[in-house]
Amino acid sequence: MGRWEPNARGRLANAALELYRERGYEQTTVAEIAKRAGLTERTFFRHYADKREVLFAGSGELQELFVRGVADAPGSAAPIDALAMGLEAVSGTFADRREYARERQAVIMANAVLQERELIKLASISAALADTLRRRGVAEPAASLTAEAGVAVFKIGFERWILAAEERDMWQLMRESLDELKAVTAGR
């Protein structure tokens, strides 16, 4: 591929994921990623701060979508139902990305530094959700508890969705996980 071809960011992300799978995250350099993508290191750094951020570049958009889904829920919606709207909004963005998500998660689970970064991402989402719930009039500790529960539902639903044998869409799995949480808290 020539340097002039479009979608440099996507090419870099795909090249990085390929190399992380082949060689491991720690053994892969930015130079190798750029070369595999047919680009320069300078181009890499125009798109990503470092090789770790290739895997987390969409975190801000994910958080924003989740928060917007909760914020846009009808004012009469219970906190857990507003959270469900956020989960549904997030689920739609993953529709055609299951294989990429599986590969990305495998790379993350193989590296402690990346696992830590993933936990930071989830904590940031939880904090933003709690803030959104508070703006909706949900008092503490209910806002923080609901936000943490929402992140747990997302995490469990996502882990189920990326299983090799799983074919159901993400929203169905999120809904099932949320229903399980409701059943547990109701004592059923």
Buried (B, 14 or more C-beta within 10 A) or exposed (E): EEEEEEEBBEBBBBBBBBBBBEEEBEEBEBEBBBBBBBBBBEBBEEBBEEBBEBBBBBBEEBBEBBBBBBBEBEEEBEBBEBBBBBBBBBBEBBEEEBEBBBBBBEBBEBBEEBEEBBEEBBEBBBBBBBBBBBEBEBEEEBBBBBBBBBBBBBBBBBEBBBEEEBEEBBBEBBBBBBEBBBEEEEEE
